[in-house]
Amino acid sequence: MPPKSKSPKVKPEWVLCPQSGLLHHSTDSTTHSTWLSSTTTSPTPPHPHIVSDRLNTTISLVSPSSLSLSLPTQVLYSSIFISPCVARQCGLGQASLVLVTVNTTRLVLTVFTSPSVSPTQITCTRHSWLASMALPSQQVSVQMFTGEVEMCREVEVVVVSLSDSELVDREMVDREMVDKEMRERNKFRTAVKFQLAGLVVQTDCQLPFSFYGVQLVLRLRVSMGVEERDLSRVLDKLCLDTDLASSPGLDTSLLDTSHTTPPHMASTAITSTPQKTPSTPLSTTSTT
């Protein structure tokens, strides 16, 4: 019986550098060594790396047909794609929320794993939200999103700017064009509503938006119904139930009864607060 041949060990795709404490891809080993030996070493290496479960790399733009997943256009807009090995290293699950940082801009997107994408880059479609915020050569970071997400009730949308080709003098617009613009308002509202559905946005932010080829920037102001959770507003709505008996241990001499009871809080039974004064005895009066 011939001896069993040992299968060669597969080299891990991501390697931990004991000197820098960073994870780098096996294909960037030479570049990483050069970065370590450089006399003008920057704080972070220029090649893709993972530190504290956060991937720092560039983006790769692809067409939806090249992805192994079939997703609606609306989902593709707010999604990114990474390789399964990156997802394992960063602890990211399928269709989970991630925090993507581009310079000072922070986006909350949905991540999907796909074996057909680059093993070291963040992949997104050409018309996605991330593609409108970052250049292909620009470094982007992605990590697990651990914040809280609430469902908004109302969104105020304001057009901040138009593309240069669409900037016109409003005084020169004829009446026919104005009427046409009014007719297109419902279409615009429907398109914006479709675009915003399912997005995770800040309470006050800007969103790039394309409408019939016109590049717009929308400012979003989200109403979360905070006024209903405001404690001072809730207290203003509280009413005392005069039918309930007072607590036996309550020192009623400390209560202030100098305020007039509003009409809407008037009751058929009125109880006066006892006052400890020589001229006024402790008494309780009621009206029927």
Solvent accessible surface area in square Angstrom, and as a share of the most:
residue,aa,sasa,rsa
1,M,211,0.94
2,P,112,0.70
3,P,127,0.80
4,K,176,0.75
5,S,108,0.70
6,K,195,0.83
7,S,96,0.62
8,P,119,0.75
9,K,200,0.85
10,V,138,0.79
11,K,134,0.57
12,P,86,0.54
13,E,80,0.36
14,W,11,0.04
15,V,44,0.25
16,L,109,0.54
17,C,9,0.06
18,P,130,0.82
19,Q,139,0.62
20,S,38,0.24
21,G,46,0.44
22,L,20,0.10
23,L,34,0.17
24,H,12,0.06
25,H,9,0.04
26,S,29,0.19
27,T,107,0.62
28,D,25,0.13
29,S,40,0.26
30,T,108,0.63
31,T,62,0.36
32,H,5,0.02
33,S,67,0.43
34,T,84,0.49
35,W,30,0.10
36,L,49,0.24
37,S,88,0.57
38,S,45,0.29
39,T,138,0.80
40,T,119,0.69
41,T,61,0.35
42,S,51,0.33
43,P,134,0.84
44,T,75,0.44
45,P,1,0.01
46,P,102,0.64
47,H,11,0.05
48,P,25,0.15
49,H,2,0.01
50,I,3,0.02
51,V,42,0.24
52,S,97,0.63
53,D,81,0.42
54,R,77,0.28
55,L,0,0.00
56,N,17,0.08
57,T,1,0.01
58,T,35,0.20
59,I,3,0.01
60,S,28,0.18
61,L,48,0.24
62,V,35,0.20
63,S,48,0.31
64,P,69,0.44
65,S,104,0.67
66,S,61,0.39
67,L,16,0.08
68,S,67,0.44
69,L,53,0.26
70,S,115,0.74
71,L,45,0.22
72,P,85,0.53
73,T,106,0.62
74,Q,47,0.21
75,V,51,0.29
76,L,15,0.07
77,Y,26,0.10
78,S,17,0.11
79,S,1,0.01
80,I,0,0.00
81,F,0,0.00
82,I,0,0.00
83,S,6,0.04
84,P,49,0.31
85,C,10,0.06
86,V,0,0.00
87,A,7,0.06
88,R,175,0.64
89,Q,70,0.31
90,C,2,0.01
91,G,47,0.45
92,L,14,0.07
93,G,39,0.38
94,Q,100,0.44
95,A,55,0.43
96,S,37,0.24
97,L,61,0.30
98,V,0,0.00
99,L,20,0.10
100,V,0,0.00
101,T,36,0.21
102,V,4,0.02
103,N,114,0.58
104,T,133,0.77
105,T,45,0.26
106,R,137,0.50
107,L,9,0.04
108,V,21,0.12
109,L,3,0.01
110,T,29,0.17
111,V,1,0.00
112,F,22,0.09
113,T,30,0.18
114,S,0,0.00
115,P,110,0.69
116,S,69,0.44
117,V,18,0.10
118,S,31,0.20
119,P,58,0.36
120,T,20,0.12
121,Q,50,0.22
122,I,0,0.00
123,T,2,0.01
124,C,0,0.00
125,T,6,0.04
126,R,146,0.53
127,H,166,0.74
128,S,2,0.02
129,W,9,0.03
130,L,1,0.00
131,A,21,0.16
132,S,64,0.41
133,M,65,0.29
134,A,6,0.05
135,L,119,0.59
136,P,75,0.47
137,S,99,0.64
138,Q,42,0.19
139,Q,72,0.32
140,V,1,0.01
141,S,16,0.10
142,V,0,0.00
143,Q,55,0.24
144,M,99,0.44
145,F,46,0.19
146,T,117,0.68
147,G,43,0.41
148,E,161,0.72
149,V,76,0.43
150,E,99,0.44
151,M,176,0.78
152,C,59,0.36
153,R,167,0.61
154,E,117,0.52
155,V,54,0.31
156,E,87,0.39
157,V,52,0.30
158,V,66,0.38
159,V,67,0.39
160,V,74,0.42
161,S,49,0.32
162,L,49,0.25
163,S,30,0.19
164,D,127,0.66
165,S,97,0.63
166,E,69,0.31
167,L,112,0.56
168,V,87,0.50
169,D,77,0.40
170,R,144,0.53
171,E,161,0.72
172,M,160,0.71
173,V,26,0.15
174,D,83,0.43
175,R,174,0.64
176,E,131,0.59
177,M,102,0.46
178,V,52,0.30
179,D,51,0.26
180,K,112,0.47
181,E,82,0.37
182,M,101,0.45
183,R,156,0.57
184,E,51,0.23
185,R,116,0.42
186,N,102,0.52
187,K,107,0.45
188,F,44,0.18
189,R,153,0.56
190,T,91,0.53
191,A,30,0.24
192,V,9,0.05
193,K,152,0.64
194,F,115,0.48
195,Q,34,0.15
196,L,31,0.15
197,A,53,0.41
198,G,77,0.74
199,L,24,0.12
200,V,33,0.19
201,V,46,0.27
202,Q,103,0.46
203,T,84,0.49
204,D,67,0.35
205,C,25,0.15
206,Q,100,0.44
207,L,0,0.00
208,P,33,0.20
209,F,11,0.05
210,S,59,0.38
211,F,34,0.14
212,Y,170,0.65
213,G,65,0.62
214,V,34,0.19
215,Q,107,0.48
216,L,12,0.06
217,V,46,0.27
218,L,1,0.00
219,R,83,0.30
220,L,1,0.00
221,R,102,0.37
222,V,23,0.13
223,S,42,0.27
224,M,30,0.13
225,G,5,0.04
226,V,86,0.49
227,E,86,0.39
228,E,99,0.45
229,R,141,0.51
230,D,56,0.29
231,L,126,0.63
232,S,65,0.42
233,R,131,0.48
234,V,62,0.35
235,L,97,0.48
236,D,122,0.63
237,K,153,0.65
238,L,110,0.55
239,C,87,0.52
240,L,155,0.77
241,D,82,0.42
242,T,78,0.45
243,D,120,0.62
244,L,132,0.66
245,A,101,0.79
246,S,84,0.54
247,S,69,0.45
248,P,142,0.90
249,G,77,0.74
250,L,90,0.45
251,D,74,0.38
252,T,41,0.24
253,S,47,0.30
254,L,147,0.73
255,L,84,0.42
256,D,101,0.52
257,T,76,0.44
258,S,91,0.59
259,H,147,0.66
260,T,128,0.74
261,T,82,0.47
262,P,52,0.32
263,P,125,0.79
264,H,142,0.63
265,M,64,0.29
266,A,69,0.54
267,S,42,0.27
268,T,116,0.67
269,A,42,0.32
270,I,103,0.52
271,T,99,0.57
272,S,47,0.30
273,T,27,0.16
274,P,43,0.27
275,Q,69,0.31
276,K,163,0.69
277,T,66,0.39
278,P,149,0.94
279,S,103,0.66
280,T,66,0.39
281,P,101,0.64
282,L,113,0.56
283,S,59,0.38
284,T,97,0.57
285,T,84,0.49
286,S,81,0.52
287,T,85,0.49
288,T,179,1.04
